[in-house]
Amino acid sequence: MACQENTIVLRDEEGQEHEFLVVDILEVDDEEYAVLLPVLDGADEALVLKIGTDEEGREVLYAIEDEEEWKRVAQAWDELVDEEDYEEEN
């Protein structure tokens, strides 16, 4: 699991900016996903977005729209967290 020590700023539909800590980058089925945690919102729930590229070759983040894809990514994240918890206990 690659640990990322950086933050990114995302703009919501109303144009407001929100800062997120990049907790991890997951690879599932040859696709990459960013696991993000809000910095200031006080929320403890992570946001997971698919990493892709736009028409101009820039890296962008996309919402996961497919339910089956979401389940695979959520399962991969749960397995990694469980593995880390196990390693910390032993």
GROMACS elastic network, one bead per residue, 0.5 to 0.9 nm:
[ bonds ]
;  ai    aj funct       b0    kb
    1    24     6  0.70413   500
    1    25     6  0.74177   500
    1    26     6  0.72600   500
    1    80     6  0.74334   500
    2    23     6  0.87738   500
    2    24     6  0.59359   500
    2    25     6  0.62283   500
    2    26     6  0.78658   500
    3    22     6  0.82303   500
    3    23     6  0.64551   500
    3    24     6  0.53058   500
    3    25     6  0.74951   500
    4     7     6  0.85878   500
    4    21     6  0.83330   500
    4    22     6  0.57607   500
    4    23     6  0.58826   500
    4    24     6  0.57119   500
    4    25     6  0.75470   500
    5    21     6  0.75496   500
    5    22     6  0.67585   500
    5    23     6  0.74464   500
    5    24     6  0.88622   500
    6    20     6  0.85538   500
    6    21     6  0.60255   500
    6    22     6  0.57864   500
    6    23     6  0.82745   500
    7    19     6  0.66494   500
    7    20     6  0.53475   500
    7    22     6  0.55843   500
    7    23     6  0.88530   500
    7    36     6  0.86210   500
    7    39     6  0.83784   500
    8    18     6  0.83313   500
    8    19     6  0.57218   500
    8    20     6  0.53621   500
    8    21     6  0.65602   500
    8    22     6  0.71055   500
    8    36     6  0.87601   500
    9    17     6  0.62568   500
    9    18     6  0.54350   500
    9    20     6  0.61654   500
    9    21     6  0.89345   500
   10    16     6  0.82409   500
   10    17     6  0.55726   500
   10    18     6  0.53594   500
   10    19     6  0.64483   500
   10    20     6  0.76164   500
   11    14     6  0.77908   500
   11    15     6  0.54590   500
   11    16     6  0.53752   500
   11    18     6  0.62385   500
   11    19     6  0.88921   500
   12    15     6  0.52656   500
   12    16     6  0.55026   500
   12    17     6  0.64616   500
   12    18     6  0.75674   500
   13    16     6  0.74771   500
   14    17     6  0.89457   500
   18    38     6  0.73548   500
   18    39     6  0.79751   500
   18    40     6  0.79421   500
   18    41     6  0.83536   500
   19    37     6  0.85601   500
   19    38     6  0.61122   500
   19    39     6  0.56333   500
   19    40     6  0.70788   500
   19    41     6  0.87891   500
   20    23     6  0.87563   500
   20    36     6  0.56939   500
   20    37     6  0.52367   500
   20    39     6  0.51549   500
   20    40     6  0.81660   500
   20    47     6  0.89801   500
   21    24     6  0.89689   500
   21    35     6  0.84542   500
   21    36     6  0.55271   500
   21    37     6  0.51406   500
   21    38     6  0.63033   500
   21    39     6  0.61044   500
   22    25     6  0.77228   500
   22    34     6  0.68237   500
   22    35     6  0.60375   500
   22    37     6  0.66480   500
   23    34     6  0.76622   500
   23    35     6  0.54403   500
   23    36     6  0.55228   500
   23    37     6  0.66203   500
   23    46     6  0.85725   500
   24    33     6  0.83264   500
   24    34     6  0.60701   500
   24    35     6  0.51594   500
   24    36     6  0.73433   500
   25    32     6  0.66275   500
   25    33     6  0.55747   500
   25    35     6  0.61103   500
   26    31     6  0.81728   500
   26    32     6  0.55512   500
   26    33     6  0.50803   500
   26    34     6  0.64445   500
   26    35     6  0.74887   500
   26    73     6  0.79999   500
   26    76     6  0.78943   500
   26    77     6  0.74739   500
   27    30     6  0.61388   500
   27    31     6  0.55067   500
   27    33     6  0.63630   500
   27    73     6  0.84984   500
   27    76     6  0.86250   500
   28    31     6  0.53597   500
   28    32     6  0.63804   500
   28    33     6  0.77095   500
   28    72     6  0.74697   500
   28    73     6  0.64272   500
   28    76     6  0.72296   500
   29    32     6  0.83594   500
   29    72     6  0.87408   500
   31    50     6  0.76197   500
   31    51     6  0.75040   500
   31    52     6  0.82998   500
   32    49     6  0.87538   500
   32    50     6  0.61238   500
   32    51     6  0.54159   500
   32    52     6  0.77094   500
   33    48     6  0.65198   500
   33    49     6  0.54970   500
   33    51     6  0.52982   500
   33    52     6  0.87501   500
   33    61     6  0.83313   500
   33    73     6  0.79173   500
   34    47     6  0.80479   500
   34    48     6  0.55791   500
   34    49     6  0.53236   500
   34    50     6  0.63198   500
   34    51     6  0.65952   500
   34    61     6  0.79461   500
   35    46     6  0.63848   500
   35    47     6  0.58313   500
   35    49     6  0.67770   500
   35    77     6  0.87100   500
   36    45     6  0.88469   500
   36    46     6  0.54363   500
   36    48     6  0.61091   500
   36    49     6  0.79379   500
   37    43     6  0.76854   500
   37    44     6  0.70527   500
   37    45     6  0.67508   500
   37    47     6  0.62204   500
   37    48     6  0.88461   500
   38    41     6  0.57638   500
   38    42     6  0.70449   500
   38    43     6  0.63084   500
   38    44     6  0.76168   500
   38    45     6  0.80331   500
   38    46     6  0.73288   500
   38    47     6  0.80402   500
   39    42     6  0.69719   500
   39    43     6  0.81229   500
   40    43     6  0.79247   500
   41    44     6  0.87231   500
   43    46     6  0.80579   500
   48    63     6  0.76791   500
   48    64     6  0.78340   500
   48    70     6  0.89461   500
   48    73     6  0.84776   500
   48    74     6  0.85897   500
   49    61     6  0.57252   500
   49    62     6  0.54413   500
   49    63     6  0.51731   500
   49    64     6  0.62155   500
   50    60     6  0.82698   500
   50    61     6  0.54643   500
   50    63     6  0.62228   500
   50    64     6  0.62142   500
   51    59     6  0.68792   500
   51    60     6  0.58798   500
   51    62     6  0.63938   500
   52    57     6  0.89516   500
   52    58     6  0.82207   500
   52    59     6  0.56899   500
   52    60     6  0.53383   500
   52    61     6  0.61555   500
   52    62     6  0.71481   500
   53    56     6  0.76144   500
   53    57     6  0.52991   500
   53    58     6  0.51887   500
   53    60     6  0.53981   500
   53    61     6  0.80936   500
   54    57     6  0.52955   500
   54    58     6  0.55108   500
   54    59     6  0.66080   500
   54    60     6  0.64837   500
   55    58     6  0.75366   500
   62    65     6  0.86509   500
   64    67     6  0.77600   500
   64    69     6  0.71886   500
   64    70     6  0.61730   500
   65    69     6  0.78893   500
   65    70     6  0.74953   500
   66    69     6  0.52855   500
   66    70     6  0.62079   500
   66    71     6  0.87764   500
   67    71     6  0.62342   500
   67    72     6  0.87982   500
   68    71     6  0.50894   500
   68    72     6  0.63869   500
   68    73     6  0.87770   500
   69    72     6  0.52149   500
   69    73     6  0.63230   500
   69    74     6  0.86198   500
   70    73     6  0.52086   500
   70    74     6  0.60274   500
   70    75     6  0.84809   500
   71    74     6  0.51067   500
   71    75     6  0.60145   500
   71    76     6  0.85634   500
   72    75     6  0.51725   500
   72    76     6  0.62064   500
   72    77     6  0.87075   500
   73    76     6  0.50738   500
   73    77     6  0.62066   500
   73    78     6  0.86206   500
   74    77     6  0.51163   500
   74    78     6  0.61384   500
   74    79     6  0.86146   500
   75    78     6  0.50732   500
   75    79     6  0.61583   500
   75    80     6  0.86729   500
   76    79     6  0.51666   500
   76    80     6  0.63003   500
   76    81     6  0.87429   500
   77    80     6  0.51536   500
   77    81     6  0.62124   500
   77    82     6  0.85730   500
   78    81     6  0.51631   500
   78    82     6  0.60679   500
   78    83     6  0.85052   500
   79    82     6  0.50893   500
   79    83     6  0.60522   500
   79    84     6  0.86292   500
   80    83     6  0.50079   500
   80    84     6  0.61846   500
   80    85     6  0.85830   500
   81    84     6  0.51150   500
   81    85     6  0.61324   500
   81    86     6  0.85757   500
   82    85     6  0.50539   500
   82    86     6  0.61344   500
   82    87     6  0.86433   500
   83    86     6  0.50971   500
   83    87     6  0.62126   500
   83    88     6  0.86775   500
   84    87     6  0.50659   500
   84    88     6  0.61597   500
   84    89     6  0.86435   500
   85    88     6  0.51762   500
   85    89     6  0.62850   500
   85    90     6  0.88247   500
   86    89     6  0.51947   500
   86    90     6  0.63766   500
   87    90     6  0.52671   500
